Amino acid sequence: MYPDGLDPEELAFQRLYGPWKQSTPSDAQRILHGYDGDWWIAGGWAIEAFTGVRREHEDVDLSLWRRDIDALRQHLKGSYDLWSNAGGSLRPLTDRRPEQPDDADQIWLRQHALSPWEFDVVVNPDRDGRWVFRRDPSLDYPLDEITWVAPDGIRYLNPELALAYKAKQARPKDEQDLAAALPLLTAAQRTWLADMIDHLHPGHAWPGRLRG
């Protein structure tokens, strides 16, 4: 038995970077109350919100515009520290060094150095205000077309977009998310997702399931 039931991969991660708190989209909504910028939830929580099928989550994939990083920092100042993450290289964003490195697409949030990480913020580029698809930056869409708003006011990435990101790794949890979402996707969503995965990952197994 590993400490606290952790598998070896998670244990190795926590030894390097520290533990994660199991936050929820409602927690994100709470800390962003009064924040003026756009934000939305991606990843597994977006699939759960769409399907209603519960599963365990390691973190919350909170997304916002790269151009709004400093607005987020000012909003959370005094309550959360922001750390840029460039492939595992962490650096705090401070008044003296507020710039997000060009190669860093993530920001991790925690209250202080002795507290667990709480949110994994994915900073998304835009093109003239349109959401740029990081898997293929030649593609961009209006935010309202690729997200939806749940009854509690939280905005989520559309399931076909969330699954398009998940297809690259197709981990057990990603397979679980596809199985939960598949019966609920419209024909148009299935076609878009199958065509996109064929474009991004030729030979992938998911398009056959989507078209079948």
N, C-alpha and C positions, 0 to 999 in steps of 0.2 A: 504494500500500500504506500503510495506517495504522500508526502505531506499535504494535508487538507484535501486529499483526493485528486490532486493535480496529476495530469499525465506528464511524461518527461519533457515534451516540447513546451508546455505551459510553464512547468517548473523552471526550465532553463531561461525562458523569457523573463519570468518574475525575478530571477536572481540578477539579471542584468538591469532591468528597467523598473522593477517594483510591481506591486499588485494593481489590479483593476477592480474598481467598484462596479457592481452590476446596476447600471443606471437604466432608465427607461425614457421613451420619448416625452412622457409627462414631466420628467426631471428636466429635460432640455427646455421644454416650454416654460417651466418655472424660472430657470436662470436667465432666459431670454425675454422675460416679461419687460416690456418697455423698450426693447431693442428695435430700432427703426428699419433695419435692413431685412432683405429676404432671407429666409432659411427654410430648410426642408430635411426630412429624414430619408436616408437611403438604406441599402443593405437588407439584412434579414428582417429588421423591424418593419420596413416598407412592405415586404411580402406578408408578414403577419397581419399588418393592418388591413391589407387587401383581402386576405383569405379568412381571417379569424382563427387560424390554426396556430396554437401556441407551441413554442419550442424555446429551448435555452439560448441565450445570447451572451456573448462575451463582452460586448460594448454597444454603444449607440453610435451609428454612423450619421453624425450631424453634418449637414452640408450648407455652405453659403458661398457667396461670391469672393473670389480672391481679392477683388478691389475693395472689399469691406473688412479686411483683416484688422485694420487699425480701429475701425468703428467698433468691432467686437472687443478688441483689447480695452478700449476706453469704457465700454459698457460693463465689462467684467472686472475692471480695475478695483483692487482692494478685496475682491472675493475669490477670483481665480487667477492663477498664473497660466500663461500661454507658452507652450514650447513647440517650436517648429520641428518637424520630423522629416528628414531627408534620407530615406532608406535606412532608418535606424540611428542616424546621427541627430541627436537632440540638441537644441539651443534655445534658451529662453528669449522671448520677445519682450524687450524692456523699453523704457523711455530712451535709454542711450542707444539701444540697437533694436529698433522696432521692425526692421525690414525682414520680410519672409524671403529666404533664399529661393532663387528661381527654380531649383531642382526639388523643392519641398512642396508636396501637395497635401500634406497633413499637418494639423496642429493638435497636440494633446493638451487637455485641460486637467488641472488639479488645483486644490485649494492652497496647498503649500507643500514643501519638500517631504514632510512626514505623512502626508495623506495619499490615498490611492489615486491613480488616474481615474477620471470619471467620464470623459467624452473624447472621442476621436473625431475631430472636425476635418472634413474633406473640403479643401478650398477649390472651388470650380472656376475655371476661366470663363469669360464671356466674350462674345463678338458683337459689338454694337447692342449690348443688352440681351443678347440671345445666349442660351445655355449651350456650351460647347461640349460635345461628346468626347471625353478624354481617350476612349478606345480608338476613335477615328476623328481627330481634330478638324477634319475637313467638313464635318457635319455639325450643324447647330440648329437649335429649335427654340421657339418661345417658351419661357418657363411654364406658362399656363397649359401648354400642350403636353408637357412631359411630366407634370406633377398633378396631384389631386389633393383636395382638402377634406379631411375626415370631419365628422360631426363635432369633435372636440376642438376644432380649429387648427389642428396640426397638419401641415402640408407634407405629403409623402411623394417620393419618386414613383412613377408608374411601374407596375410590376414587370412589364416587358423590358424596361430600361434596367431595372435592378437585376433581372435575370441575365441580361446581356453582359453586365459586369461580372456576374458570378460564373458564367460559362467558362472563362479562362482556366480557373482552377478546378471547378466541378468537384469540390470537396463533399463529404457526406452531408454536411448541413446544406450545401447548395443543391444537391440532389433532392434533399427533403423539401426545400423551398420550391423547386420545380414541380415536384409531385403534388404539393398542396395547391399551387397556383394553376396548374395546367387545366383542370376541369372548369375553371372560372374565366380563363382568358377568352376574349372574343376571337372570331376568325381573323380579323384584321391584326390583332395583337400577336396571334400565333404566327401569321405569315411574316409580319415585320421581324419578329424575334428569330424565326428560322432563317430568313434571308440574311439578317445581320450576323448571326453566328457563322453561317456559311462564308460570309465575307471576311470575318475576323479570324475564324479558326476552321479552315477547310478540313473536312473529314471528321468533324465533331459529331458525337452521337446524338446530341439533343435535337437537331433539326428533324431527324427521322421521327422522333417521338412527337414533336410539335405538329408535323404534317400528317402523322398517322391517326 
